[in-house]
Amino acid sequence: MNNSTGGHTIIGYNPSTGATSKRFDGVVAGTKGAGHKIATYSISFKHQGVHDYYCSVHAIIAKEPGNRFVAKVRPGVHGFGDPMAGRIIVTTDPKLLAENPKTAHEKILPRYFGG
């Protein structure tokens, strides 16, 4: 879900190799402002696991010591100290599911509209 006025991308990547996903790759449009329709991106995962992603507008993938790849803030992107990246955990574990929203349509931060 993209609450900001600027567009973003959702690109999956492998932290062990830095390779980007061919299937987990999309664009999420920005919204015109508070009260306007919020853009979403949805994907279904067939198997449990951990999926890392980043926004290529705001981040690059960089190799860290120990040969691990992570999302870092894209040089020249102003106003963001965060690389706009994250991790999706696909699970059927009832304890983990109870701690999170039931659907992707729920806002994790109530009344939040950010940019």
Summary of the structure (lengths in Angstrom):
residues: 115
radius of gyration: 15.1
end to end distance: 12.6
largest distance: 45.2
contacts: 260
relative contact order: 0.23
helix: 4%
strand: 36%
